[in-house]
Amino acid sequence: MTVMLESADVTRTSRPRTGPPAWLLVALACAGQFLVVLDVSVVNVALPSMRADLGLSEQGLQWVVNAYSIAFAGFMLLGGRAGDLYGRKRMFVVGLGLFTLASLGGGLAQESWQLLLARAVQGLGAAVLAPATLTIVTSAVPQGPARARAIATWTAVGGGGGAAGGLVGGALVDVLSWRWVLLINVPIGAIVLVGSVLRLPESRAGDGRRLDLPGALLATAGLATLAYGISQTEAAGWTAVTTVVSLPAGLALIALFLAVESRTAAPLMPLPLLRVRAVWSANAAMFLSGSAMFCMWFFMTLYAQNVLGYSPLDAGLALVPSSLAVILGSKLAPRFMRTLGPRTVAVLGTAVAAAGFAWQSTLRADGTYLTAIMIPGILMMLGAGLATTPLAALATSGAAPGEAGLVSGLVNTSRTMGGSLGLAVMSTIAAARSEGSDTPGALTDGYALVFRVGTGVLLGGLVLMLLALPRRVPAG
Protein backbone atom coordinates (compact mmCIF):
# COMPACT_ATOMS: atom_id res chain seq x y z
CA MET A 1 0.00 0.00 0.00
CA THR A 2 1.27 3.40 -0.92
CA VAL A 3 1.80 5.36 2.27
CA MET A 4 1.93 8.86 0.94
CA LEU A 5 -1.03 11.21 0.76
CA GLU A 6 -0.48 12.62 -2.70
CA SER A 7 -2.01 15.74 -4.13
CA ALA A 8 -2.04 14.18 -7.55
CA ASP A 9 -4.89 14.10 -10.04
CA VAL A 10 -6.32 10.97 -8.33
CA THR A 11 -7.57 13.04 -5.40
CA ARG A 12 -8.66 16.02 -7.47
CA THR A 13 -10.26 14.48 -10.51
CA SER A 14 -12.76 17.28 -10.95
CA ARG A 15 -10.36 20.19 -10.53
CA PRO A 16 -9.37 21.88 -13.81
CA ARG A 17 -5.97 23.29 -14.41
CA THR A 18 -7.42 26.80 -14.20
CA GLY A 19 -9.22 26.08 -10.93
CA PRO A 20 -9.27 28.33 -7.89
CA PRO A 21 -5.93 29.13 -6.23
CA ALA A 22 -4.75 26.91 -3.41
CA TRP A 23 -4.86 29.75 -0.89
CA LEU A 24 -8.61 30.16 -1.44
CA LEU A 25 -9.26 26.46 -0.91
CA VAL A 26 -7.19 26.52 2.29
CA ALA A 27 -9.02 29.65 3.49
CA LEU A 28 -12.45 28.09 2.96
CA ALA A 29 -11.42 24.85 4.68
CA CYS A 30 -9.91 26.74 7.61
CA ALA A 31 -13.04 28.85 8.02
CA GLY A 32 -15.06 25.64 8.40
CA GLN A 33 -12.56 24.26 10.91
CA PHE A 34 -12.67 27.50 12.91
CA LEU A 35 -16.44 27.25 13.34
CA VAL A 36 -16.21 23.59 14.39
CA VAL A 37 -13.57 24.17 17.07
CA LEU A 38 -15.05 27.47 18.25
CA ASP A 39 -18.33 25.77 19.12
CA VAL A 40 -16.62 23.24 21.37
CA SER A 41 -15.86 25.99 23.89
CA VAL A 42 -17.87 29.11 23.05
CA VAL A 43 -21.02 28.03 24.91
CA ASN A 44 -19.25 27.50 28.25
CA VAL A 45 -19.54 31.10 29.42
CA ALA A 46 -23.17 31.25 28.23
CA LEU A 47 -24.37 28.26 30.27
CA PRO A 48 -25.64 30.25 33.30
CA SER A 49 -27.69 32.52 31.03
CA MET A 50 -29.07 29.53 29.11
CA ARG A 51 -30.11 27.92 32.38
CA ALA A 52 -31.92 31.02 33.62
CA ASP A 53 -33.71 31.63 30.32
CA LEU A 54 -34.78 28.07 29.43
CA GLY A 55 -35.09 26.58 32.92
CA LEU A 56 -32.46 23.91 32.35
CA SER A 57 -31.64 21.48 35.13
CA GLU A 58 -28.05 20.87 36.22
CA GLN A 59 -27.93 17.69 34.15
CA GLY A 60 -29.60 19.40 31.20
CA LEU A 61 -27.04 22.17 31.37
CA GLN A 62 -24.21 19.65 31.04
CA TRP A 63 -25.91 18.12 28.01
CA VAL A 64 -25.70 21.45 26.20
CA VAL A 65 -21.98 20.63 25.97
CA ASN A 66 -22.20 16.83 25.83
CA ALA A 67 -24.82 16.64 23.05
CA TYR A 68 -22.38 18.41 20.74
CA SER A 69 -19.22 16.56 21.74
CA ILE A 70 -20.78 13.07 21.69
CA ALA A 71 -22.30 13.51 18.23
CA PHE A 72 -19.05 15.10 17.04
CA ALA A 73 -16.86 12.23 18.23
CA GLY A 74 -19.31 9.48 17.33
CA PHE A 75 -19.81 10.35 13.66
CA MET A 76 -16.27 11.52 12.82
CA LEU A 77 -14.98 8.35 11.14
CA LEU A 78 -18.22 8.02 9.21
CA GLY A 79 -17.91 11.62 8.03
CA GLY A 80 -14.32 11.10 6.91
CA ARG A 81 -15.08 7.95 4.90
CA ALA A 82 -18.19 9.52 3.35
CA GLY A 83 -15.99 12.33 2.06
CA ASP A 84 -13.66 9.81 0.39
CA LEU A 85 -16.51 7.95 -1.30
CA TYR A 86 -19.07 10.64 -2.09
CA GLY A 87 -16.91 13.72 -2.49
CA ARG A 88 -15.05 16.01 -0.07
CA LYS A 89 -16.75 19.16 -1.37
CA ARG A 90 -20.18 17.53 -1.09
CA MET A 91 -19.56 16.49 2.51
CA PHE A 92 -18.06 19.87 3.38
CA VAL A 93 -21.18 21.60 2.07
CA VAL A 94 -23.57 19.11 3.71
CA GLY A 95 -21.75 19.34 7.05
CA LEU A 96 -21.55 23.13 6.98
CA GLY A 97 -25.21 23.39 5.99
CA LEU A 98 -26.30 21.16 8.88
CA PHE A 99 -24.07 23.05 11.29
CA THR A 100 -25.40 26.46 10.19
CA LEU A 101 -29.08 25.45 10.29
CA ALA A 102 -28.63 23.82 13.71
CA SER A 103 -26.95 27.01 14.99
CA LEU A 104 -29.99 28.98 13.86
CA GLY A 105 -32.33 26.50 15.55
CA GLY A 106 -30.36 26.58 18.79
CA GLY A 107 -30.20 30.36 18.86
CA LEU A 108 -33.99 30.57 18.44
CA ALA A 109 -34.81 27.72 20.85
CA GLN A 110 -37.70 28.38 23.23
CA GLU A 111 -37.55 25.08 25.11
CA SER A 112 -34.63 23.18 26.59
CA TRP A 113 -35.20 20.09 24.39
CA GLN A 114 -35.01 22.28 21.29
CA LEU A 115 -31.61 23.59 22.35
CA LEU A 116 -30.27 20.09 23.10
CA LEU A 117 -31.52 18.74 19.77
CA ALA A 118 -29.91 21.65 17.94
CA ARG A 119 -26.59 21.02 19.70
CA ALA A 120 -26.67 17.33 18.72
CA VAL A 121 -27.33 18.24 15.07
CA GLN A 122 -24.52 20.78 15.28
CA GLY A 123 -22.21 17.98 16.41
CA LEU A 124 -23.34 15.76 13.54
CA GLY A 125 -22.67 18.56 11.05
CA ALA A 126 -19.28 19.18 12.61
CA ALA A 127 -18.39 15.46 12.33
CA VAL A 128 -19.13 15.53 8.60
CA LEU A 129 -17.42 18.88 8.09
CA ALA A 130 -14.22 18.52 10.13
CA PRO A 131 -12.55 15.62 8.25
CA ALA A 132 -13.28 17.34 4.94
CA THR A 133 -11.47 20.49 6.07
CA LEU A 134 -8.12 18.75 6.57
CA THR A 135 -8.52 16.63 3.42
CA ILE A 136 -9.24 19.71 1.31
CA VAL A 137 -6.13 21.38 2.72
CA THR A 138 -3.86 18.40 2.03
CA SER A 139 -5.36 17.83 -1.44
CA ALA A 140 -5.00 21.46 -2.46
CA VAL A 141 -1.27 21.73 -1.76
CA PRO A 142 1.51 19.40 -3.00
CA GLN A 143 3.52 17.27 -0.59
CA GLY A 144 6.44 19.17 0.92
CA PRO A 145 7.06 22.52 2.64
CA ALA A 146 4.00 24.15 1.07
CA ARG A 147 1.69 21.49 2.48
CA ALA A 148 3.36 21.76 5.90
CA ARG A 149 2.61 25.50 5.86
CA ALA A 150 -1.00 24.84 4.86
CA ILE A 151 -1.43 22.30 7.66
CA ALA A 152 0.15 24.81 10.04
CA THR A 153 -2.49 27.35 9.03
CA TRP A 154 -5.23 24.74 9.60
CA THR A 155 -3.72 23.97 13.03
CA ALA A 156 -3.43 27.64 13.95
CA VAL A 157 -7.02 28.36 12.96
CA GLY A 158 -8.24 25.36 14.96
CA GLY A 159 -6.19 26.36 17.98
CA GLY A 160 -7.33 29.95 17.62
CA GLY A 161 -10.96 28.82 17.47
CA GLY A 162 -10.63 26.90 20.71
CA ALA A 163 -8.81 29.76 22.38
CA ALA A 164 -11.24 32.39 21.12
CA GLY A 165 -14.26 30.54 22.50
CA GLY A 166 -14.13 32.07 25.95
CA LEU A 167 -13.40 35.59 24.68
CA VAL A 168 -16.03 35.54 21.93
CA GLY A 169 -18.62 33.91 24.18
CA GLY A 170 -18.01 36.34 27.03
CA ALA A 171 -18.27 39.37 24.77
CA LEU A 172 -21.46 38.16 23.07
CA VAL A 173 -23.17 37.28 26.36
CA ASP A 174 -22.19 40.60 27.96
CA VAL A 175 -23.15 42.79 24.98
CA LEU A 176 -26.07 40.86 23.44
CA SER A 177 -27.39 37.58 24.88
CA TRP A 178 -26.53 33.88 25.13
CA ARG A 179 -28.40 33.26 21.88
CA TRP A 180 -25.70 35.01 19.91
CA VAL A 181 -23.03 32.44 20.79
CA LEU A 182 -25.02 30.25 18.38
CA LEU A 183 -26.52 32.83 16.03
CA ILE A 184 -23.09 34.27 15.20
CA ASN A 185 -22.42 31.06 13.27
CA VAL A 186 -25.28 31.73 10.85
CA PRO A 187 -23.92 34.68 8.81
CA ILE A 188 -20.37 33.28 8.90
CA GLY A 189 -21.57 29.83 7.87
CA ALA A 190 -23.72 31.25 5.08
CA ILE A 191 -20.80 33.20 3.60
CA VAL A 192 -18.46 30.19 3.72
CA LEU A 193 -21.22 27.98 2.30
CA VAL A 194 -21.73 30.21 -0.73
CA GLY A 195 -17.98 30.46 -1.32
CA SER A 196 -17.62 26.69 -1.04
CA VAL A 197 -20.42 25.95 -3.51
CA LEU A 198 -18.99 28.38 -6.02
CA ARG A 199 -15.24 27.80 -5.66
CA LEU A 200 -14.40 24.45 -4.07
CA PRO A 201 -13.55 21.71 -6.62
CA GLU A 202 -14.90 18.23 -6.05
CA SER A 203 -12.55 15.38 -5.13
CA ARG A 204 -13.03 11.78 -4.06
CA ALA A 205 -11.30 8.42 -4.05
CA GLY A 206 -13.11 7.42 -7.24
CA ASP A 207 -12.95 3.64 -6.70
CA GLY A 208 -16.70 3.03 -6.82
CA ARG A 209 -16.90 1.42 -3.38
CA ARG A 210 -20.00 1.69 -1.22
CA LEU A 211 -20.04 2.85 2.34
CA ASP A 212 -19.50 0.01 4.81
CA LEU A 213 -22.83 0.40 6.61
CA PRO A 214 -22.35 -2.27 9.33
CA GLY A 215 -18.90 -0.86 10.11
CA ALA A 216 -20.25 2.69 10.10
CA LEU A 217 -23.04 1.79 12.53
CA LEU A 218 -20.70 -0.09 14.88
CA ALA A 219 -18.01 2.61 14.83
CA THR A 220 -20.52 5.39 15.42
CA ALA A 221 -22.35 3.47 18.16
CA GLY A 222 -19.07 2.49 19.84
CA LEU A 223 -17.55 5.98 19.79
CA ALA A 224 -20.82 7.64 20.81
CA THR A 225 -21.36 5.18 23.68
CA LEU A 226 -17.76 5.62 24.83
CA ALA A 227 -18.11 9.41 24.63
CA TYR A 228 -21.34 9.18 26.62
CA GLY A 229 -19.64 7.08 29.27
CA ILE A 230 -16.78 9.55 29.48
CA SER A 231 -19.23 12.43 29.95
CA GLN A 232 -20.98 10.52 32.74
CA THR A 233 -17.77 10.15 34.74
CA GLU A 234 -17.98 13.84 35.56
CA ALA A 235 -21.77 14.04 35.82
CA ALA A 236 -22.42 10.91 37.90
CA GLY A 237 -18.99 9.58 38.94
CA TRP A 238 -16.87 6.60 37.95
CA THR A 239 -18.95 4.09 39.96
CA ALA A 240 -22.38 5.15 38.64
CA VAL A 241 -24.38 2.54 36.70
CA THR A 242 -24.41 4.69 33.56
CA THR A 243 -20.62 4.96 33.65
CA VAL A 244 -19.94 1.33 34.53
CA VAL A 245 -22.23 0.11 31.73
CA SER A 246 -21.40 2.70 29.04
CA LEU A 247 -17.61 2.53 29.05
CA PRO A 248 -17.32 -1.29 28.69
CA ALA A 249 -20.19 -1.29 26.18
CA GLY A 250 -18.43 1.34 24.07
CA LEU A 251 -15.17 -0.62 24.14
CA ALA A 252 -17.04 -3.84 23.25
CA LEU A 253 -18.71 -2.18 20.27
CA ILE A 254 -15.37 -0.86 19.04
CA ALA A 255 -13.86 -4.36 19.40
CA LEU A 256 -16.78 -5.78 17.42
CA PHE A 257 -16.23 -3.07 14.81
CA LEU A 258 -12.60 -4.14 14.40
CA ALA A 259 -13.67 -7.78 14.07
CA VAL A 260 -16.19 -6.92 11.37
CA GLU A 261 -13.67 -4.76 9.52
CA SER A 262 -11.22 -7.65 9.34
CA ARG A 263 -13.78 -9.67 7.34
CA THR A 264 -15.33 -6.97 5.15
CA ALA A 265 -14.31 -6.62 1.50
CA ALA A 266 -14.58 -2.79 1.52
CA PRO A 267 -14.14 -1.78 5.18
CA LEU A 268 -14.81 1.62 6.67
CA MET A 269 -11.44 1.34 8.45
CA PRO A 270 -8.90 -0.75 6.50
CA LEU A 271 -7.03 -2.44 9.34
CA PRO A 272 -3.69 -2.47 7.45
CA LEU A 273 -3.84 1.31 7.75
CA LEU A 274 -3.47 0.96 11.53
CA ARG A 275 -0.21 -0.91 10.97
CA VAL A 276 1.29 2.04 9.10
CA ARG A 277 3.78 3.50 11.54
CA ALA A 278 3.12 7.13 10.67
CA VAL A 279 -0.64 6.72 11.11
CA TRP A 280 -0.85 4.84 14.41
CA SER A 281 2.02 6.58 16.15
CA ALA A 282 0.94 10.11 15.20
CA ASN A 283 -2.67 9.41 16.21
CA ALA A 284 -1.59 7.90 19.54
CA ALA A 285 0.54 10.98 20.20
CA MET A 286 -2.36 13.23 19.16
CA PHE A 287 -4.63 11.41 21.62
CA LEU A 288 -2.22 11.88 24.54
CA SER A 289 -1.50 15.51 23.67
CA GLY A 290 -5.20 16.27 23.29
CA SER A 291 -6.01 14.72 26.66
CA ALA A 292 -3.76 17.27 28.35
CA MET A 293 -4.02 20.30 26.06
CA PHE A 294 -7.81 20.44 25.92
CA CYS A 295 -7.94 20.75 29.70
CA MET A 296 -5.70 23.78 29.70
CA TRP A 297 -8.36 26.25 28.50
CA PHE A 298 -11.00 24.82 30.83
CA PHE A 299 -8.97 24.93 34.05
CA MET A 300 -7.19 28.19 33.26
CA THR A 301 -10.61 29.83 32.82
CA LEU A 302 -11.88 28.31 36.08
CA TYR A 303 -8.76 29.44 37.94
CA ALA A 304 -9.09 32.98 36.60
CA GLN A 305 -12.79 33.25 37.53
CA ASN A 306 -13.18 31.11 40.64
CA VAL A 307 -9.86 31.93 42.35
CA LEU A 308 -8.64 35.26 40.99
CA GLY A 309 -12.13 36.75 40.61
CA TYR A 310 -12.05 37.59 36.88
CA SER A 311 -15.29 38.14 34.97
CA PRO A 312 -16.00 35.84 31.97
CA LEU A 313 -14.89 38.54 29.55
CA ASP A 314 -11.77 39.34 31.57
CA ALA A 315 -10.91 35.64 31.69
CA GLY A 316 -11.19 35.47 27.92
CA LEU A 317 -8.99 38.54 27.51
CA ALA A 318 -6.44 37.06 29.91
CA LEU A 319 -5.95 34.11 27.55
CA VAL A 320 -5.40 36.21 24.42
CA PRO A 321 -1.57 35.89 24.67
CA SER A 322 -1.99 32.12 24.81
CA SER A 323 -4.20 32.28 21.72
CA LEU A 324 -1.53 34.22 19.87
CA ALA A 325 1.11 31.76 21.05
CA VAL A 326 -0.63 28.74 19.50
CA ILE A 327 -0.88 30.60 16.21
CA LEU A 328 2.81 31.55 16.39
CA GLY A 329 3.82 27.98 17.17
CA SER A 330 1.75 26.65 14.29
CA LYS A 331 3.35 29.07 11.84
CA LEU A 332 6.90 28.41 13.10
CA ALA A 333 6.51 24.62 12.90
CA PRO A 334 6.89 24.26 9.09
CA ARG A 335 10.15 26.23 9.14
CA PHE A 336 11.60 24.00 11.83
CA MET A 337 10.28 20.88 10.09
CA ARG A 338 12.34 21.61 6.98
CA THR A 339 15.59 21.56 8.93
CA LEU A 340 14.87 19.39 11.98
CA GLY A 341 12.26 16.97 10.66
CA PRO A 342 8.67 16.54 11.90
CA ARG A 343 9.47 14.11 14.72
CA THR A 344 12.01 16.46 16.30
CA VAL A 345 9.62 19.41 16.05
CA ALA A 346 6.79 17.40 17.62
CA VAL A 347 9.09 16.38 20.48
CA LEU A 348 10.34 19.96 20.91
CA GLY A 349 6.80 21.34 21.00
CA THR A 350 5.67 18.73 23.52
CA ALA A 351 8.67 19.51 25.74
CA VAL A 352 7.83 23.24 25.67
CA ALA A 353 4.20 22.49 26.52
CA ALA A 354 5.25 20.19 29.36
CA ALA A 355 7.42 22.97 30.77
CA GLY A 356 4.40 25.28 30.70
CA PHE A 357 2.25 22.67 32.46
CA ALA A 358 4.94 22.15 35.11
CA TRP A 359 5.11 25.93 35.70
CA GLN A 360 1.31 26.15 35.90
CA SER A 361 1.25 23.36 38.49
CA THR A 362 2.92 25.77 40.94
CA LEU A 363 -0.04 28.19 40.87
CA ARG A 364 -1.23 29.77 44.14
CA ALA A 365 -4.47 31.32 45.34
CA ASP A 366 -2.81 34.75 45.36
CA GLY A 367 -1.12 34.35 41.98
CA THR A 368 -0.45 37.30 39.69
CA TYR A 369 -1.52 37.48 36.06
CA LEU A 370 2.02 37.55 34.66
CA THR A 371 3.35 34.46 36.40
CA ALA A 372 0.15 32.49 37.06
CA ILE A 373 -1.58 32.85 33.69
CA MET A 374 0.29 34.66 30.93
CA ILE A 375 3.79 33.10 30.86
CA PRO A 376 2.83 29.46 31.55
CA GLY A 377 -0.14 29.84 29.18
CA ILE A 378 2.15 31.06 26.40
CA LEU A 379 4.52 28.13 26.94
CA MET A 380 1.69 25.58 26.92
CA MET A 381 0.09 26.90 23.74
CA LEU A 382 3.35 27.67 21.92
CA GLY A 383 4.26 24.02 22.46
CA ALA A 384 0.83 22.87 21.32
CA GLY A 385 1.17 24.80 18.08
CA LEU A 386 4.65 23.44 17.42
CA ALA A 387 3.59 19.82 18.09
CA THR A 388 0.22 19.57 16.35
CA THR A 389 1.36 20.56 12.86
CA PRO A 390 4.05 17.85 12.46
CA LEU A 391 1.76 15.23 14.03
CA ALA A 392 -1.03 16.02 11.57
CA ALA A 393 1.46 16.05 8.69
CA LEU A 394 2.84 12.64 9.67
CA ALA A 395 -0.59 11.10 10.16
CA THR A 396 -1.99 12.26 6.83
CA SER A 397 1.20 11.40 4.92
CA GLY A 398 0.75 7.78 5.99
CA ALA A 399 -2.43 7.28 3.97
CA ALA A 400 -3.12 6.34 0.37
CA PRO A 401 -5.11 8.93 -1.66
CA GLY A 402 -8.37 6.97 -1.32
CA GLU A 403 -8.08 7.01 2.47
CA ALA A 404 -7.32 10.72 2.93
CA GLY A 405 -10.71 11.60 4.40
CA LEU A 406 -10.67 8.59 6.69
CA VAL A 407 -7.27 9.49 8.13
CA SER A 408 -8.33 13.12 8.50
CA GLY A 409 -11.35 11.91 10.46
CA LEU A 410 -9.10 9.67 12.53
CA VAL A 411 -6.82 12.62 13.40
CA ASN A 412 -9.79 14.69 14.55
CA THR A 413 -11.28 11.71 16.41
CA SER A 414 -8.01 11.04 18.26
CA ARG A 415 -7.75 14.64 19.37
CA THR A 416 -11.44 14.97 20.29
CA MET A 417 -11.67 11.68 22.19
CA GLY A 418 -8.39 12.42 23.94
CA GLY A 419 -9.71 15.81 25.00
CA SER A 420 -13.04 14.40 26.20
CA LEU A 421 -11.45 11.62 28.21
CA GLY A 422 -8.77 13.93 29.58
CA LEU A 423 -11.28 16.53 30.71
CA ALA A 424 -13.43 13.91 32.46
CA VAL A 425 -10.46 12.38 34.27
CA MET A 426 -8.91 15.73 35.19
CA SER A 427 -12.24 17.07 36.49
CA THR A 428 -12.52 14.03 38.74
CA ILE A 429 -8.94 14.56 39.97
CA ALA A 430 -9.55 18.23 40.72
CA ALA A 431 -12.82 17.51 42.56
CA ALA A 432 -11.19 14.76 44.64
CA ARG A 433 -8.31 17.01 45.69
CA SER A 434 -10.56 19.95 46.62
CA GLU A 435 -12.85 17.54 48.58
CA GLY A 436 -15.99 19.44 47.65
CA SER A 437 -14.74 22.77 49.04
CA ASP A 438 -15.13 25.89 46.91
CA THR A 439 -12.64 28.04 48.83
CA PRO A 440 -9.87 29.59 46.70
CA GLY A 441 -7.22 27.52 48.47
CA ALA A 442 -8.97 24.19 47.95
CA LEU A 443 -9.79 24.96 44.33
CA THR A 444 -6.21 25.99 43.68
CA ASP A 445 -4.93 22.70 45.09
CA GLY A 446 -7.22 20.80 42.72
CA TYR A 447 -6.21 22.83 39.66
CA ALA A 448 -2.51 22.54 40.51
CA LEU A 449 -2.78 18.75 40.70
CA VAL A 450 -4.46 18.71 37.29
CA PHE A 451 -1.49 20.49 35.74
CA ARG A 452 0.96 18.13 37.45
CA VAL A 453 -0.88 15.14 35.99
CA GLY A 454 -0.98 16.90 32.62
CA THR A 455 2.79 17.31 32.79
CA GLY A 456 3.17 13.57 33.28
CA VAL A 457 0.82 12.79 30.37
CA LEU A 458 2.79 15.06 28.04
CA LEU A 459 6.08 13.51 29.10
CA GLY A 460 4.60 10.10 28.34
CA GLY A 461 3.59 11.36 24.92
CA LEU A 462 7.09 12.71 24.39
CA VAL A 463 8.58 9.26 25.06
CA LEU A 464 6.09 7.70 22.62
CA MET A 465 7.10 10.19 19.93
CA LEU A 466 10.80 9.48 20.40
CA LEU A 467 10.27 5.72 20.17
CA ALA A 468 7.56 5.39 17.52
CA LEU A 469 7.27 8.41 15.22
CA PRO A 470 9.10 8.11 11.87
CA ARG A 471 11.89 10.61 11.50
CA ARG A 472 10.53 12.13 8.31
CA VAL A 473 7.30 12.35 6.33
CA PRO A 474 7.14 9.14 4.29
CA ALA A 475 8.05 9.59 0.64
CA GLY A 476 6.45 7.63 -2.17
KAZIFEN-V257624 format. One line per field, one symbol per residue. psi: psi as a letter, one per 30 degrees, with the letter a starting at -180 (. if undefined). burial: 1 if it has 9 or more other C-alpha atoms within 8 Angstrom, else 0. Layout:
psi->???
burial->???
This chain:
psi->kkgkjlgafefhffjlfgllleeeeeeeeeeeeeeeeefefffeffeeeeeeefhkleeeeefeeeeeeeeeeegeeeeeeeeeefkeeeeeeeeeeeeeeeeeeefgkfleeeeeeeeeeeeeeeeeeeeeeeeeefffklkaeeeeeeeeeeeeeeeeeeefeeeeeeeeeeeclffffefffeeeeeeeeeeeeefklkklegggllkjeeeeeeeeeeeeeeeeeeefeeeflfgleeeeeeeeeeeeeeeeeeeeeffkeilejjefeffkeeeeeeeeeeeeeefeeefeeefeeeeeefefglleeeeeefgeeeeeeeeeeeffeeeeeeefleeeeeeeeeeeeeeeeeeffgllfhlleeffeeeeeeeefeeeeeeeeeeeeeeffgklefgeeeeeeeeeeeeeeeeeeeeeeeeeeeeeefhfkgleeeeeeeeeeefeeeeeeeeeeeeeeeeeklelkkk.
burial->00111110011110100001000011011111111111111111111011100101000111111111111111111111111111111111111111111111111010010111111111111111111111111111111001111111111111111111111111111000111111101100110110110001111110000011001101111111111111111101110101111111111111011101110001110110110111111111111111111110101111111111010110110111111111111111110111001111111111111111111110101010001111111111111111111111111111111111111111111111111111111111111111000001111111111111011111101101110011001100
